Amino acid sequence: MARKILKELELKVSYKKGTDDKGNDIIKKQNFNNVNSELNPEDMYLFGEAVGEVINYSLTAIETEEEYTLVSEA
């Protein structure tokens, strides 16, 4: 039997920085590594919104990415 252990939790905040010559959106992403794994989704979302207010651009997404290590329980 195997189990997974959370190795890293990352919060990603995407925002629209403007448009290019062809009118396509320019999307930028800010990554925050080593996020406390005890934070609940609501707190992470509120943090993402606060980042949006500080950078003064329209948010397009707030995402999390989790990396796990698989270990054997043998």
Secondary structure by P-SEA (a helix, b strand, c coil): cccccccbbbbbbbbbcccccccccbbbbbbbccccccccaaaaaaaaaaaaaaacccccccbbbbbbbbbbcc
